[in-house]
Amino acid sequence: MHWDRLLSTLRFGQEQLQSGQHARTEFQRDYDRLIFSPAFRRLQNKTQVFPLPGSIFVHNRLTHSLEVSCVGRSLANNAATFLLEKYAGEPWTQKLQSLDDIVATACLAHDMGNPPFGHSGERAIISYFSEGSGMRFRDRVSPQVWADITRFDGNANAFRLLSHQFKGRREGGFALTYTTLASIIKYPYSSLEATRKPKFGFFAAEEDSFHKVVEHLGLLPLDIEKKRYCRHPLVYLVEAADDICYQIMDIEDAHHLKLLTQQETYDLLLPFFEGELREKIVRGLGHLDDDNEKVAYLRSRVIGTLVYECGEVFCQNEEAILRGEFEGALIDHISQTPRDAYRHCSEVAMQKIYNANDVVEIELAGHQIISVLLDKLIDAANSPKKAYSKLLLDRVPTQYDVQAETYEERIMAVLDYISGMTDIYALDLYRKIYGMSLPSL
C-alpha cells in the first residue's frame, strides 16, 4: 500500500461533486462534521462501563471518545514526524500533515455504532437472535444477514451509520472522506469470515460501499476468495488510542467508585515504570495531597508512556504494515515492562471492574430492555396494520425504514433505531411499552 493513495480527500457519496474553497482541510471538515452531529452528541447518554454518573463522575461514551481522540492525535503527530522525515522530498508528503486530523476524527467515530448499555447492548442483540425469540427469522433472511445479526458488532454498525443512505438523507451518509471511513474499519471482512471472534467490519447492506473504499484507497487483499483485506494503516493508531484509554481510564473510574483502593491503584499503575523514572514519579506523588490528584498524575504518566511506546512500534513496523504483514495490535508489541503492566491491568480489570455488581446490573437491565424493544418493534414492523403496531411505529423517526419491503431491511431498520438510542431513551420507551410511565396530565 502507498501513502499517496491511502490519504484521499475524495468524499464518499459525493465523488462527482467538486469541493469548494475552504479555510479548513477536508479532514478538518470531517472532524467538525462529527462533533456537530446528533449521533455523536447522543454518546453523552450511553454507558461506557459503569452506570451513568450520579454524585460521582465516571466516563460515558462521549467523554471516552473525546479522550481517545486526544490520544489518537498525539499518536498521529508522532507518526507524522517520523514519516515526514522518512519521505522528505516526495511530492505527496504534505498529505502526511493531516494524519492528526484523520486519526482524531476516526477516534471520535469509533464507538458511534455502539447500542445503549455498553457492550452488553451488543450481547443482548446477539442473544436475541441467536438464542431468543429472534431465532424465528433464521429462515427468512440470507446467511450473511443472519451472520450479521447473530454477531452484531458496533464496529460494523459505525461504518453503516456513517456511510448508509437512510431514508430522506443524502447519498453517502455523513459523506466523509474515503480515508476517514477506512480508518474506523478494524476488521476488513464480512461477518461470514468472522471465525476467530465475532468481530467484522461491515453488514451485507454495506458490502458494496466497503469495496468502493477498499478499491479507491488500494487496500491490499489478504484472501481474495474470502474477501479479507489489510487494514488501513491508520486503524492501528485508532485502535491503540482506544486500547490505552479504556484500560487506564477504567482503572481511574474504579478508584473513584472505590472498587479499587489507593494502594491497589498504585500497584497497577506504578509497574509501568522502572529505575530512575519510577523513583522520579514516586517523588512527584509526594508533592500532591489529594488522592484523586495522585491517581490522575499517575494516569497521565502511564498514558504518555503508552503513546510513546505505541508510536515507536508503528514507526518501526510501518513498512510491514504497508505490506500487510504486521500482526496484532500495536500495544501487543510494546517493550516488556509496560506490556507486562498493561496485561496485569487487564487481568485485574476483568476480576474487579467488569464483574462488579453495578456493571453486571447494567448488563442485566440492558439485556431485558433491548430484548423487549427488539421483540415489540420487529413484530410491529412485520404487522404494521395492527392498531398497536401503528401506535408503536409512529414513534420511530422517518429515517428508519421500518416498513421496507423485505424482512432483512425491516430488521436492520429496527436495529438502526435501537442502536441509536441513548440508555435513557431506551429505558423510557421500555417503561411506556409496559405502562410503567405515563405523560403528565
C-alpha positions, 0 to 999 in steps of 0.5 A: 500500500502507498501513502499517496493513495491511502490519504484521499480527500475524495468524499464518499457519496459525493465523488462527482461533486467538486469541493469548494474553497475552504479555510479548513482541510477536508479532514478538518471538515470531517472532524467538525462534521462529527462533533456537530452531529446528533449521533455523536452528541447522543454518546453523552447518554450511553454507558461506557462501563459503569452506570451513568454518573450520579454524585460521582463522575465516571466516563460515558461514551462521549467523554471516552471518545473525546479522550481517545481522540486526544490520544489518537492525535498525539499518536498521529503527530508522532507518526507524522514526524517520523514519516515526514522525515522518512519521505522528505522530498516526495511530492505527496508528503504534505498529505502526511500533515493531516494524519492528526486530523484523520486519526482524531476524527476516526477516534471520535467515530469509533464507538458511534455504532455502539447500542445503549448499555455498553457492550452488553447492548451488543450481547443482548442483540446477539442473544436475541437472535441467536438464542431468543425469540429472534431465532424465528427469522433464521429462515427468512433472511440470507446467511450473511444477514443472519451472520450479521445479526447473530454477531452484531458488532458496533464496529460494523454498525459505525461504518453503516451509520456513517456511510448508509443512505437512510431514508430522506438523507443524502447519498453517502451518509455523513459523506466523509472522506474515503480515508476517514471511513477506512480508518474506523474499519478494524476488521476488513471482512464480512461477518461470514469470515468472522471465525476467530471472534465475532468481530467484522467490519461491515453488514451485507447492506454495506458490502458494496460501499466497503469495496468502493473504499477498499478499491479507491484507497488500494487496500491490499487483499489478504484472501481474495476468495474470502474477501479479507483485506489489510487494514488501513494503516491508520486503524492501528493508531485508532485502535491503540488510542482506544486500547490505552484509554479504556484500560487506564481510564477504567482503572481511574473510574474504579478508584473513584467508585472505590472498587479499587483502593489507593494502594491497589491503584498504585500497584497497577499503575506504578509497574509501568515504570522502572529505575530512575523514572519510577523513583522520579514519579514516586517523588512527584506523588509526594508533592500532591495531597489529594488522592484523586490528584495522585491517581490522575498524575499517575494516569497521565504518566502511564498514558504518555508512556503508552503513546510513546511506546505505541508510536515507536512500534508503528514507526518501526513496523510501518513498512510491514504494515504497508505490506500487510504483514504486521500482526496484532495490535500495536500495544501487543508489541510494546517493550516488556515492562509496560506490556507486562503492566498493561496485561496485569491491568487487564487481568485485574480489570476483568476480576474487579471492574467488569464483574462488579455488581453495578456493571453486571446490573447494567448488563442485566437491565440492558439485556431485558430492555433491548430484548423487549424493544427488539421483540415489540418493534420487529413484530410491529414492523412485520404487522404494521396494520395492527392498531398497536403496531401503528401506535408503536411505529409512529414513534420511530423517526422517518429515517428508519425504514421500518416498513421496507419491503423485505424482512432483512431491511425491516430488521436492520431498520429496527436495529438502526433505531435501537442502536441509536438510542441513548440508555435513557431513551431506551429505558423510557420507551421500555417503561411506556411499552409496559405502562410503567410511565405515563405523560403528565396530565 
